[in-house]
Amino acid sequence: MPDCTIIITTKNRVEELRDALHSCLEQEGELEVIVVDDGSTDTTSAMIANEFPTVRCIRHEQSMGLVASRNEATRAAASDFVFSIDDDAVFVSENTVLRSLECFKDERVGAVAMPYVNVNISDHVYHVSPDDGILRATYTFTGTAHAHRKELFLRLNGYRPYLFHWGEERDYCLRLMNAGYRVAVGVSEPIQHFTSPKRDTKFQNVFLYRNQILFASLNAPTLYLPVLWLFATAWSLVDGLKSRMPGVLLKGLWRGYRDSVRYLSERDAVSASAFKLAMLLRKVGLMPMDSTYEAANID
């Protein structure tokens, strides 16, 4: 069995994917790499077969979306630990995977948020923790730079496929904390994320605003639900108007409230302690692992 599996979901980004795969195969340790070609119309699948014969490619003739594709890739993984990067990201250090795997020695760790930087935007490093031997937790990871336990992921039913795009990480991490696990912050060299210019901002923002509402509807304890709806709506209004995309904003909010009714049967509110812990971690950023259990009154 390999030490870990690295998964990438891609669509029509053959050049960016080539760089990502080179960096994956340079990682130390025994690993497998799985790519989900989610309906590409370029030469993606042929490039993988010709240039990376050891990489497993799962081909979709029609796009299933990022969330469903990551679920499928995780189910296909042969190892206990699954790493995920975007097709427009690269590992910089050859030991990023092995250093991140160290975090899973703590059985309370259900996922690892690896450091990364959006190279085309700024030099700010996200999910960075002091390398002082103290394992720290945070409230979520980012899709382009994370790892998780396969067994736990499948037991919690992975990402909700109807979220489709955006916010699936935060939704999963809240459910992970509700199950008694934590999201650890890694101490590896930051992954470089190049934010492909082929991204459809309007498409993404519809789901950004929709899933703000849906996240609250699916997870928030009933006592907190009205406040979360109000906050999500207000945040979306400010962001949508600032971005000068009122049509996208209204479409996203409408879909958020409409789909809150549509998926009412999927609502499974987390405990108040898990919800308050997630809000605390979001506010403070990082906390020592033991402190998170004390804050949530979990033994």
C-alpha positions, 0 to 999 in steps of 0.5 A, a space after each residue: 500500500 502506498 504511503 498516500 494518494 495525491 488527487 487532482 481534479 482538472 478540466 481543460 488546463 493541460 499545461 497547468 496540470 503538467 506542472 502539477 503532476 511533475 511536482 507530485 511525482 517528485 515527492 518523497 515516499 511511496 505514493 500514487 497519483 490519481 487525476 480526474 479528468 472532468 470532461 476536458 475537451 483538450 488533450 488532457 487525458 492523452 497528455 497524462 497517458 503519454 507523459 505520466 504513465 504511472 498516473 491513474 486517470 479517471 475520465 468523465 465524458 461529461 463534467 460532474 463538478 469539482 466536489 463530486 470528482 474529489 469524492 470519486 478520487 478519494 473512494 478510488 485511493 489505495 492508501 489511508 491518507 489522501 492529499 489534494 492540490 488543484 491543477 494550477 498548483 505545485 509542490 515546491 519542496 520534495 518533502 511536503 507530503 512526508 512532513 504533512 503525514 507526520 501530523 496524522 500520528 496524532 489520532 485526533 487529526 482528521 485532516 491537515 491544512 497545508 500552507 500555501 500561497 496564491 502566487 499571482 495575487 500576493 505573497 501571503 502564506 495561508 495556514 502557516 504555523 510556527 515550527 516549534 513542535 506544537 501541533 495546532 488546529 484551525 477551522 478549515 482547510 483549502 481545497 488546493 492544499 490539504 490532506 485527510 483520512 480516507 476512512 473518516 472522510 467516507 464515514 462522514 459521507 465526504 463532501 456534499 455533492 450538491 454544494 458543487 463548487 465552493 465551501 465544501 471544505 468548511 462544511 466537511 471540516 465542521 462535520 469532522 469537528 462534530 465527530 471529535 476530530 480536528 484540522 491540524 495545520 502543517 509546517 511544510 514549505 508552502 504549496 504554490 497556487 497560481 490561480 488559473 486565468 481560466 477560472 469563471 469568476 461569475 460562475 464561482 461567485 454564484 456558488 459562493 453566495 449560494 453556499 454561504 446560505 446553504 452552509 448555515 441551513 445544513 449545519 447550524 444549531 437551530 438557536 444560531 440559524 437566524 443569526 447565521 442567515 442574517 450574517 451570510 446575507 449581509 456579507 454576500 450583499 457587501 461582497 456582491 455590490 463591491 464586486 459590481 456583480 448585482 445579478 450574480 449576487 441576487 442569483 446566488 442568494 435566491 439559490 441559497 434560500 431556495 436550496 435550503 428548502 430543497 435540501 431540508 431533509 439533509 439538514 443535520 445540525 452539529 452540536 453547539 460545542 462544535 459550532 462554537 469551537 469552529 467560530 472561535 477557531 475562525 476568529 483566532 486562526 490557530 489554537 494548540 490541539 489540546 486547547 481546542 478540546 478544552 474550549 469545546 469541553 470534550 475529553 
